[in-house]
Structure formats: structure tokens, C-alpha cells
Amino acid sequence: MNWQFFEENFESFVGVNLWTMLFAWINLLIVYLFLRKLLFNPIKNMIDSRQKEIDDMYEDAEAAKTDAAAMKSEYEDKLKAAEGECDEMLRTAQRRAELREEDILREANEKARRTIERAEEEIALEKKNAINEVKDEVSDMALSIAKAVIERDINKKDHEGLIDDFINKLGENS
């Protein structure tokens, strides 16, 4: 077979010249390599750098989210600790108030007891003084009666009169 015959039949059958097609493929390859060198590589590099920036932003966002979660957890722990401390402070203050209340009541009861004792002592003293005064008056009257009896001779009627006077004077003085 002859190459030329094949070429003519192929060209007539397909309608494309083999050399033209080969040159077109070579031109296409040269354009591809040229574009790859001048256009595809810079665009690919730009896309890769942009992808890296996006990946870095996602990593930063994830790190920020993790930090925020840690800070939230720490905040909640501190809040719980503060609430516990506040509760403890309230319990302590309440205990101190109860103890102070008991002290105040104890002091008031003690003061009232002392006041009552003093009042009872004063009453007893006043009673004793009153009894002593009454005794003094009675003895003075008895002396006066005895003196009157001794100074005069008393009959039964005078004696009763003196006793009645004594009782009346005793009632008037008290």
C-alpha cells in the first residue's frame, strides 16, 4: 500500500487533510503549553493562595469558636463558684444574725432578771422599812399608853378607851 493512496482516500473519506490535522494538533499543543505557562499557572497559584486564605480563616474561626467555648465554660464555672460563695456568705451572715439575736435576747433576759431582783430587793427593803416604822409607831404608842396608864389610875372603861384610841391612831397613821 502506498501512503499517498491512503492519504487521498482518507482525505476524501473524512474530508480532513492529515497534515492539516497534525499541524492543528501541534498548534493546539503549543497554545496549551503557552497558556499553561502564562495563564494557567498564575491562575492556579492565585486560586491556591485564595484557598489557603479561606482554610486559614476557617482554622481561625474554629480556634476562636474553641476559645469562646472554653471562655464560656470558664465563665460558667466562675459564675457557679460565685453563686456558691454568695450562698455561703448568706448562710454565714444568717448564722451570725441568729447568734447576735440569741446574745441580745440573753442580755435582755439577764437585764430583766437583774431589774426584777433589784425591784424585789427594793420592795423587801421598803416592806422592812415600813414594818420597822410601824413597829416604831406601835412601840411609841405603846409607850405613850403605858405612860398614860402609869400616870393615872385607869379603870376598865378608860382602859378600853385607850385601846380604842390606840387602834384609831394606828389606822390613821397607816
C-alpha positions in Angstrom: 0.0 0.0 0.0 1.0 3.3 -0.7 1.0 6.1 1.7 -0.3 8.6 -0.7 -3.1 6.4 -1.7 -4.1 6.1 1.9 -3.9 9.8 2.3 -6.1 10.6 -0.6 -8.7 8.0 0.3 -8.7 9.2 3.9 -9.0 12.8 2.9 -11.8 12.0 0.5 -13.5 9.8 3.1 -13.2 12.1 6.1 -12.8 15.4 4.4 -9.8 16.4 6.5 -6.2 16.7 5.4 -3.9 14.6 7.7 -1.1 17.2 7.6 -3.5 20.0 8.3 -4.9 18.0 11.2 -1.4 17.2 12.5 -0.4 20.9 12.3 -3.7 21.8 14.1 -2.9 19.4 16.9 0.7 20.7 17.2 -0.6 24.3 17.2 -3.1 23.4 19.9 -0.4 21.8 21.9 1.8 24.9 21.6 -1.1 27.1 22.5 -1.9 24.9 25.5 1.7 24.9 26.7 2.0 28.7 26.2 -1.3 29.3 28.0 -0.3 26.9 30.7 2.9 28.7 31.3 1.5 32.2 31.1 -2.1 31.8 32.2 -3.0 28.5 33.9 -0.1 28.5 36.4 -0.6 32.1 37.7 -4.4 31.5 37.9 -3.8 28.2 39.7 -1.3 29.9 42.1 -3.9 32.6 42.7 -6.6 30.0 43.4 -4.3 28.0 45.7 -3.4 31.1 47.7 -7.0 32.1 48.0 -7.9 28.6 49.1 -5.1 28.8 51.7 -6.5 32.1 53.0 -10.0 30.5 53.2 -8.6 27.5 55.0 -6.7 29.8 57.4 -9.9 31.8 58.0 -11.8 28.5 58.8 -9.0 27.4 61.2 -9.0 30.8 62.9 -12.8 30.7 63.2 -12.6 27.2 64.6 -9.9 28.3 67.1 -12.0 31.3 68.0 -15.0 29.1 68.5 -13.0 26.7 70.7 -11.6 29.7 72.7 -15.1 31.1 73.1 -16.4 27.7 74.3 -13.5 27.5 76.8 -14.2 31.0 78.0 -17.9 30.2 78.3 -17.1 27.1 80.3 -14.7 29.1 82.5 -17.3 31.9 82.9 -20.0 29.3 83.9 -17.6 27.7 86.4 -16.7 31.1 87.9 -20.4 32.0 88.0 -21.2 28.8 89.8 -18.3 29.4 92.2 -19.6 33.0 92.8 -23.1 31.7 93.4 -21.7 29.1 95.9 -19.7 31.8 97.6 -22.7 34.1 97.7 -24.8 31.3 99.3 -22.1 30.6 101.8 -21.8 34.3 102.7 -25.6 34.4 103.1 -25.6 31.4 105.4 -22.7 32.8 107.4 -24.5 36.2 107.7 -27.7 34.4 108.8 -25.8 32.3 111.4 -24.2 35.5 112.7 -27.5 37.2 112.9 -29.1 34.3 114.7 -26.1 34.2 117.2 -26.4 38.0 117.7 -30.2 37.6 118.2 -29.6 35.0 120.8 -27.0 37.2 122.5 -29.4 40.2 122.5 -32.2 38.0 124.0 -29.8 36.5 126.6 -28.6 40.0 127.6 -32.2 41.4 127.7 -33.3 38.4 129.8 -30.4 38.9 132.1 -31.1 42.6 132.4 -34.8 41.9 133.1 -33.8 39.3 135.7 -31.4 41.8 137.4 -34.1 44.5 137.3 -36.7 42.2 138.8 -34.2 41.1 141.5 -33.4 44.8 142.3 -37.1 45.6 142.4 -37.8 42.7 144.7 -34.9 43.7 146.9 -36.2 47.3 147.0 -39.7 46.0 147.7 -38.4 43.8 150.5 -36.4 46.8 151.9 -39.4 49.1 151.7 -41.5 46.5 153.4 -38.9 46.0 156.1 -38.7 49.8 156.5 -42.5 50.1 156.6 -42.7 47.3 159.2 -39.9 49.0 161.2 -41.8 52.3 161.0 -45.0 50.6 162.1 -43.1 48.8 164.9 -41.6 52.2 165.9 -45.0 53.8 165.9 -46.6 50.9 167.7 -43.9 50.9 170.3 -44.2 54.7 170.6 -47.9 54.4 171.1 -47.5 51.5 173.4 -45.1 53.6 175.4 -47.5 56.5 175.3 -50.3 54.3 176.5 -48.1 52.7 179.2 -47.0 56.2 180.2 -50.7 57.3 180.3 -51.6 54.2 182.3 -48.8 54.7 184.8 -49.6 58.4 185.2 -53.2 57.8 186.1 -55.2 55.2 187.6 -57.2 53.6 184.9 -60.4 51.8 185.3 -61.8 49.3 182.9 -63.7 51.9 180.9 -60.6 54.1 180.5 -58.6 51.1 179.6 -61.0 50.2 176.7 -61.0 53.9 175.6 -57.2 53.9 175.5 -57.1 50.7 173.4 -59.7 52.2 171.0 -57.7 55.4 170.7 -54.6 53.3 170.1 -56.3 51.4 167.3 -57.7 54.5 165.7 -54.3 56.2 165.8 -52.8 53.1 164.3 -55.4 53.2 161.5 -54.8 56.9 160.8 -51.0 56.6 160.6 -51.0 53.7 158.2 
